[in-house]
Amino acid sequence: MEKSNFNITGRSVEQGIILEAEGYIIYDTAGQFEKAITDSFQDDPKSITIDMEKVVVFTSVGIRVILKVYKAAKERNVELYIENPSDIVKDVLKLSSLDEMLIKED
């Protein structure tokens, strides 16, 4: 079986951190996804924006990670948003009724 393709990179901006996720957010990659987000809390940002334009597979385990880090962000008074969601991310968030809460509109 081929290893799942996933990558996430981060950069600091004036108000916080932007993480750019790419590839598959599935069981095999959820830990990497969660770690990248939680590691961002160490920089004490005002906001964390996850750009998910290049995410091609997004399963329920991704939703579980998003909910977990969303709760942690709220406890730290950090705003957490999803920006540029791919169609699959948008669909899964909508099915989970999380789209209005998380998707950052331009």
VOTORLUM-718471 format. One record per atom (N, C-alpha, C): residue number from 1; residue in three letters; chain; atom name; x, y, z. Coordinates in Angstrom, 2 decimals, always signed. Layout:
N
NUM  ALA  A  CA  X  Y  Z
...
***
This chain:
106
1  MET  A  N  +0.83  -1.18  +0.00
1  MET  A  CA  +0.00  +0.00  +0.00
1  MET  A  C  +0.87  +1.25  +0.00
2  GLU  A  N  +0.50  +2.21  -0.82
2  GLU  A  CA  +1.25  +3.45  -0.94
2  GLU  A  C  +1.02  +4.34  +0.28
3  LYS  A  N  +2.09  +4.98  +0.73
3  LYS  A  CA  +1.98  +5.89  +1.88
3  LYS  A  C  +1.13  +7.10  +1.47
4  SER  A  N  +0.26  +7.49  +2.36
4  SER  A  CA  -0.64  +8.61  +2.09
4  SER  A  C  +0.14  +9.90  +1.93
5  ASN  A  N  -0.22  +10.68  +0.94
5  ASN  A  CA  +0.45  +11.92  +0.63
5  ASN  A  C  -0.18  +13.07  +1.42
6  PHE  A  N  +0.61  +13.69  +2.28
6  PHE  A  CA  +0.15  +14.83  +3.04
6  PHE  A  C  +1.33  +15.71  +3.39
7  ASN  A  N  +1.11  +17.01  +3.32
7  ASN  A  CA  +2.14  +17.97  +3.70
7  ASN  A  C  +1.45  +19.18  +4.31
8  ILE  A  N  +2.08  +19.77  +5.29
8  ILE  A  CA  +1.57  +21.01  +5.87
8  ILE  A  C  +2.74  +21.91  +6.21
9  THR  A  N  +2.64  +23.16  +5.79
9  THR  A  CA  +3.68  +24.14  +6.06
9  THR  A  C  +3.05  +25.35  +6.70
10  GLY  A  N  +3.83  +26.08  +7.45
10  GLY  A  CA  +3.31  +27.24  +8.15
10  GLY  A  C  +4.16  +28.47  +7.94
11  ARG  A  N  +3.51  +29.62  +8.09
11  ARG  A  CA  +4.23  +30.89  +8.03
11  ARG  A  C  +3.54  +31.88  +8.94
12  SER  A  N  +4.33  +32.75  +9.51
12  SER  A  CA  +3.79  +33.79  +10.39
12  SER  A  C  +3.35  +34.99  +9.57
13  VAL  A  N  +2.25  +35.57  +9.98
13  VAL  A  CA  +1.76  +36.82  +9.41
13  VAL  A  C  +1.50  +37.77  +10.58
14  GLU  A  N  +1.12  +38.99  +10.28
14  GLU  A  CA  +0.97  +40.01  +11.33
14  GLU  A  C  +0.07  +39.57  +12.48
15  GLN  A  N  -1.08  +39.00  +12.18
15  GLN  A  CA  -2.04  +38.64  +13.22
15  GLN  A  C  -1.95  +37.19  +13.70
16  GLY  A  N  -1.12  +36.38  +13.07
16  GLY  A  CA  -1.07  +34.99  +13.51
16  GLY  A  C  -0.27  +34.10  +12.60
17  ILE  A  N  -0.81  +32.93  +12.34
17  ILE  A  CA  -0.12  +31.90  +11.58
17  ILE  A  C  -1.05  +31.39  +10.49
18  ILE  A  N  -0.49  +31.16  +9.32
18  ILE  A  CA  -1.22  +30.51  +8.23
18  ILE  A  C  -0.55  +29.17  +7.98
19  LEU  A  N  -1.35  +28.11  +8.05
19  LEU  A  CA  -0.89  +26.76  +7.74
19  LEU  A  C  -1.49  +26.37  +6.40
20  GLU  A  N  -0.67  +25.82  +5.52
20  GLU  A  CA  -1.14  +25.38  +4.21
20  GLU  A  C  -1.07  +23.86  +4.16
21  ALA  A  N  -2.25  +23.24  +4.12
21  ALA  A  CA  -2.34  +21.78  +4.09
21  ALA  A  C  -2.51  +21.33  +2.64
22  GLU  A  N  -1.93  +20.16  +2.34
22  GLU  A  CA  -1.97  +19.64  +0.98
22  GLU  A  C  -2.02  +18.12  +1.01
23  GLY  A  N  -2.93  +17.55  +0.24
23  GLY  A  CA  -2.97  +16.10  +0.09
23  GLY  A  C  -4.14  +15.46  +0.80
24  TYR  A  N  -3.84  +14.38  +1.52
24  TYR  A  CA  -4.86  +13.54  +2.14
24  TYR  A  C  -4.89  +13.75  +3.65
25  ILE  A  N  -6.04  +14.10  +4.19
25  ILE  A  CA  -6.21  +14.15  +5.64
25  ILE  A  C  -7.10  +12.96  +6.00
26  ILE  A  N  -6.41  +11.88  +6.36
26  ILE  A  CA  -7.06  +10.60  +6.66
26  ILE  A  C  -6.44  +10.05  +7.95
27  TYR  A  N  -6.84  +8.85  +8.32
27  TYR  A  CA  -6.35  +8.23  +9.55
27  TYR  A  C  -4.82  +8.26  +9.65
28  ASP  A  N  -4.14  +7.92  +8.54
28  ASP  A  CA  -2.67  +7.85  +8.55
28  ASP  A  C  -1.99  +9.20  +8.74
29  THR  A  N  -2.66  +10.27  +8.37
29  THR  A  CA  -2.03  +11.59  +8.39
29  THR  A  C  -2.62  +12.53  +9.45
30  ALA  A  N  -3.65  +12.11  +10.14
30  ALA  A  CA  -4.33  +12.97  +11.10
30  ALA  A  C  -3.40  +13.44  +12.22
31  GLY  A  N  -2.51  +12.59  +12.67
31  GLY  A  CA  -1.58  +12.97  +13.73
31  GLY  A  C  -0.65  +14.10  +13.29
32  GLN  A  N  -0.17  +14.02  +12.08
32  GLN  A  CA  +0.69  +15.07  +11.53
32  GLN  A  C  -0.09  +16.38  +11.40
33  PHE  A  N  -1.33  +16.29  +10.94
33  PHE  A  CA  -2.20  +17.46  +10.80
33  PHE  A  C  -2.43  +18.11  +12.17
34  GLU  A  N  -2.79  +17.31  +13.16
34  GLU  A  CA  -3.04  +17.82  +14.51
34  GLU  A  C  -1.78  +18.43  +15.12
35  LYS  A  N  -0.66  +17.76  +14.99
35  LYS  A  CA  +0.60  +18.25  +15.57
35  LYS  A  C  +0.99  +19.60  +14.99
36  ALA  A  N  +0.84  +19.77  +13.68
36  ALA  A  CA  +1.20  +21.04  +13.05
36  ALA  A  C  +0.36  +22.18  +13.62
37  ILE  A  N  -0.91  +21.91  +13.84
37  ILE  A  CA  -1.80  +22.96  +14.37
37  ILE  A  C  -1.47  +23.23  +15.84
38  THR  A  N  -1.37  +22.19  +16.64
38  THR  A  CA  -1.11  +22.40  +18.08
38  THR  A  C  +0.28  +23.00  +18.31
39  ASP  A  N  +1.26  +22.65  +17.49
39  ASP  A  CA  +2.58  +23.26  +17.61
39  ASP  A  C  +2.51  +24.77  +17.38
40  SER  A  N  +1.56  +25.21  +16.56
40  SER  A  CA  +1.40  +26.63  +16.27
40  SER  A  C  +0.99  +27.43  +17.50
41  PHE  A  N  +0.34  +26.79  +18.47
41  PHE  A  CA  -0.05  +27.48  +19.69
41  PHE  A  C  +1.15  +28.00  +20.47
42  GLN  A  N  +2.31  +27.35  +20.31
42  GLN  A  CA  +3.51  +27.75  +21.04
42  GLN  A  C  +3.96  +29.17  +20.69
43  ASP  A  N  +3.59  +29.62  +19.49
43  ASP  A  CA  +3.97  +30.97  +19.05
43  ASP  A  C  +3.01  +32.03  +19.59
44  ASP  A  N  +2.02  +31.61  +20.36
44  ASP  A  CA  +1.02  +32.51  +20.96
44  ASP  A  C  +0.37  +33.44  +19.94
45  PRO  A  N  -0.17  +32.86  +18.86
45  PRO  A  CA  -0.79  +33.70  +17.82
45  PRO  A  C  -2.17  +34.18  +18.24
46  LYS  A  N  -2.64  +35.25  +17.59
46  LYS  A  CA  -4.01  +35.70  +17.80
46  LYS  A  C  -4.97  +34.86  +16.96
47  SER  A  N  -4.46  +34.35  +15.83
47  SER  A  CA  -5.29  +33.52  +14.97
47  SER  A  C  -4.44  +32.48  +14.25
48  ILE  A  N  -5.11  +31.38  +13.92
48  ILE  A  CA  -4.51  +30.34  +13.08
48  ILE  A  C  -5.48  +30.11  +11.93
49  THR  A  N  -4.97  +30.28  +10.73
49  THR  A  CA  -5.78  +30.06  +9.53
49  THR  A  C  -5.20  +28.85  +8.81
50  ILE  A  N  -6.07  +27.90  +8.50
50  ILE  A  CA  -5.64  +26.69  +7.78
50  ILE  A  C  -6.13  +26.80  +6.35
51  ASP  A  N  -5.20  +26.96  +5.44
51  ASP  A  CA  -5.53  +27.02  +4.02
51  ASP  A  C  -5.64  +25.59  +3.51
52  MET  A  N  -6.83  +25.21  +3.06
52  MET  A  CA  -7.08  +23.82  +2.67
52  MET  A  C  -7.43  +23.68  +1.19
53  GLU  A  N  -6.94  +24.61  +0.40
53  GLU  A  CA  -7.21  +24.61  -1.04
53  GLU  A  C  -6.68  +23.36  -1.74
54  LYS  A  N  -5.57  +22.82  -1.25
54  LYS  A  CA  -4.91  +21.69  -1.92
54  LYS  A  C  -5.19  +20.35  -1.23
55  VAL  A  N  -6.18  +20.31  -0.35
55  VAL  A  CA  -6.56  +19.05  +0.29
55  VAL  A  C  -7.50  +18.31  -0.65
56  VAL  A  N  -7.12  +17.08  -1.01
56  VAL  A  CA  -7.91  +16.31  -1.99
56  VAL  A  C  -8.75  +15.21  -1.35
57  VAL  A  N  -8.39  +14.79  -0.13
57  VAL  A  CA  -9.19  +13.82  +0.62
57  VAL  A  C  -9.28  +14.32  +2.05
58  PHE  A  N  -10.51  +14.36  +2.57
58  PHE  A  CA  -10.76  +14.87  +3.91
58  PHE  A  C  -11.85  +14.01  +4.53
59  THR  A  N  -11.49  +13.20  +5.52
59  THR  A  CA  -12.43  +12.25  +6.10
59  THR  A  C  -12.88  +12.72  +7.48
60  SER  A  N  -13.70  +11.90  +8.11
60  SER  A  CA  -14.23  +12.24  +9.43
60  SER  A  C  -13.13  +12.39  +10.48
61  VAL  A  N  -12.02  +11.73  +10.28
61  VAL  A  CA  -10.92  +11.89  +11.24
61  VAL  A  C  -10.38  +13.32  +11.18
62  GLY  A  N  -10.43  +13.94  +10.01
62  GLY  A  CA  -10.06  +15.34  +9.89
62  GLY  A  C  -10.99  +16.24  +10.66
63  ILE  A  N  -12.28  +15.91  +10.62
63  ILE  A  CA  -13.27  +16.66  +11.40
63  ILE  A  C  -12.96  +16.54  +12.89
64  ARG  A  N  -12.63  +15.34  +13.32
64  ARG  A  CA  -12.30  +15.12  +14.74
64  ARG  A  C  -11.10  +15.98  +15.15
65  VAL  A  N  -10.08  +16.04  +14.30
65  VAL  A  CA  -8.92  +16.87  +14.60
65  VAL  A  C  -9.32  +18.34  +14.66
66  ILE  A  N  -10.08  +18.79  +13.67
66  ILE  A  CA  -10.51  +20.19  +13.64
66  ILE  A  C  -11.29  +20.55  +14.91
67  LEU  A  N  -12.21  +19.69  +15.33
67  LEU  A  CA  -12.97  +19.97  +16.55
67  LEU  A  C  -12.08  +20.02  +17.78
68  LYS  A  N  -11.13  +19.12  +17.86
68  LYS  A  CA  -10.22  +19.08  +19.00
68  LYS  A  C  -9.36  +20.35  +19.07
69  VAL  A  N  -8.79  +20.75  +17.94
69  VAL  A  CA  -7.93  +21.94  +17.96
69  VAL  A  C  -8.76  +23.22  +18.06
70  TYR  A  N  -9.99  +23.19  +17.56
70  TYR  A  CA  -10.88  +24.35  +17.71
70  TYR  A  C  -11.15  +24.62  +19.19
71  LYS  A  N  -11.42  +23.55  +19.93
71  LYS  A  CA  -11.66  +23.67  +21.38
71  LYS  A  C  -10.40  +24.20  +22.08
72  ALA  A  N  -9.25  +23.65  +21.72
72  ALA  A  CA  -8.00  +24.10  +22.32
72  ALA  A  C  -7.73  +25.57  +21.98
73  ALA  A  N  -8.05  +25.97  +20.76
73  ALA  A  CA  -7.86  +27.37  +20.35
73  ALA  A  C  -8.74  +28.30  +21.17
74  LYS  A  N  -10.01  +27.92  +21.35
74  LYS  A  CA  -10.93  +28.74  +22.13
74  LYS  A  C  -10.44  +28.90  +23.57
75  GLU  A  N  -9.90  +27.82  +24.13
75  GLU  A  CA  -9.38  +27.89  +25.50
75  GLU  A  C  -8.20  +28.85  +25.62
76  ARG  A  N  -7.49  +29.06  +24.51
76  ARG  A  CA  -6.32  +29.95  +24.48
76  ARG  A  C  -6.66  +31.33  +23.88
77  ASN  A  N  -7.95  +31.56  +23.61
77  ASN  A  CA  -8.38  +32.81  +22.96
77  ASN  A  C  -7.71  +33.03  +21.61
78  VAL  A  N  -7.58  +31.96  +20.86
78  VAL  A  CA  -7.01  +32.01  +19.51
78  VAL  A  C  -8.15  +31.73  +18.53
79  GLU  A  N  -8.28  +32.58  +17.52
79  GLU  A  CA  -9.28  +32.36  +16.48
79  GLU  A  C  -8.75  +31.30  +15.51
80  LEU  A  N  -9.58  +30.32  +15.17
80  LEU  A  CA  -9.19  +29.27  +14.24
80  LEU  A  C  -10.14  +29.31  +13.05
81  TYR  A  N  -9.56  +29.39  +11.86
81  TYR  A  CA  -10.34  +29.47  +10.63
81  TYR  A  C  -9.82  +28.51  +9.58
82  ILE  A  N  -10.70  +28.17  +8.66
82  ILE  A  CA  -10.31  +27.44  +7.45
82  ILE  A  C  -10.52  +28.39  +6.29
83  GLU  A  N  -9.51  +28.46  +5.44
83  GLU  A  CA  -9.54  +29.37  +4.31
83  GLU  A  C  -9.37  +28.57  +3.02
84  ASN  A  N  -9.99  +29.02  +1.96
84  ASN  A  CA  -9.88  +28.38  +0.65
84  ASN  A  C  -10.14  +26.87  +0.69
85  PRO  A  N  -11.22  +26.44  +1.31
85  PRO  A  CA  -11.44  +24.98  +1.37
85  PRO  A  C  -11.67  +24.40  -0.02
86  SER  A  N  -11.06  +23.26  -0.28
86  SER  A  CA  -11.34  +22.56  -1.53
86  SER  A  C  -12.79  +22.10  -1.50
87  ASP  A  N  -13.30  +21.66  -2.63
87  ASP  A  CA  -14.70  +21.22  -2.69
87  ASP  A  C  -14.97  +20.11  -1.69
88  ILE  A  N  -14.06  +19.15  -1.56
88  ILE  A  CA  -14.29  +18.03  -0.63
88  ILE  A  C  -14.30  +18.52  +0.81
89  VAL  A  N  -13.40  +19.43  +1.16
89  VAL  A  CA  -13.38  +19.98  +2.52
89  VAL  A  C  -14.67  +20.74  +2.79
90  LYS  A  N  -15.09  +21.55  +1.84
90  LYS  A  CA  -16.33  +22.32  +1.97
90  LYS  A  C  -17.52  +21.38  +2.19
91  ASP  A  N  -17.58  +20.31  +1.39
91  ASP  A  CA  -18.69  +19.35  +1.50
91  ASP  A  C  -18.71  +18.66  +2.86
92  VAL  A  N  -17.55  +18.21  +3.33
92  VAL  A  CA  -17.49  +17.50  +4.61
92  VAL  A  C  -17.83  +18.45  +5.76
93  LEU  A  N  -17.33  +19.68  +5.70
93  LEU  A  CA  -17.66  +20.65  +6.75
93  LEU  A  C  -19.15  +20.98  +6.74
94  LYS  A  N  -19.72  +21.09  +5.56
94  LYS  A  CA  -21.15  +21.38  +5.46
94  LYS  A  C  -21.98  +20.23  +6.02
95  LEU  A  N  -21.60  +18.99  +5.69
95  LEU  A  CA  -22.31  +17.83  +6.22
95  LEU  A  C  -22.21  +17.76  +7.74
96  SER  A  N  -21.12  +18.27  +8.27
96  SER  A  CA  -20.90  +18.26  +9.72
96  SER  A  C  -21.44  +19.52  +10.40
97  SER  A  N  -22.05  +20.39  +9.62
97  SER  A  CA  -22.58  +21.67  +10.12
97  SER  A  C  -21.50  +22.54  +10.76
98  LEU  A  N  -20.29  +22.45  +10.24
98  LEU  A  CA  -19.19  +23.25  +10.76
98  LEU  A  C  -18.75  +24.34  +9.79
99  ASP  A  N  -19.33  +24.35  +8.61
99  ASP  A  CA  -18.87  +25.28  +7.58
99  ASP  A  C  -19.02  +26.74  +7.99
100  GLU  A  N  -20.17  +27.11  +8.52
100  GLU  A  CA  -20.39  +28.52  +8.89
100  GLU  A  C  -19.51  +28.95  +10.05
101  MET  A  N  -19.19  +28.01  +10.93
101  MET  A  CA  -18.37  +28.33  +12.09
101  MET  A  C  -16.89  +28.48  +11.73
102  LEU  A  N  -16.40  +27.72  +10.75
102  LEU  A  CA  -14.98  +27.65  +10.51
102  LEU  A  C  -14.48  +28.31  +9.23
103  ILE  A  N  -15.29  +28.35  +8.19
103  ILE  A  CA  -14.79  +28.85  +6.92
103  ILE  A  C  -14.71  +30.36  +6.93
104  LYS  A  N  -13.53  +30.85  +6.64
104  LYS  A  CA  -13.26  +32.28  +6.60
104  LYS  A  C  -13.56  +32.77  +5.19
105  GLU  A  N  -14.52  +33.67  +5.09
105  GLU  A  CA  -14.89  +34.26  +3.80
105  GLU  A  C  -14.06  +35.50  +3.56
106  ASP  A  N  -13.68  +35.71  +2.32
106  ASP  A  CA  -12.90  +36.92  +1.97
106  ASP  A  C  -13.75  +38.16  +1.99
***
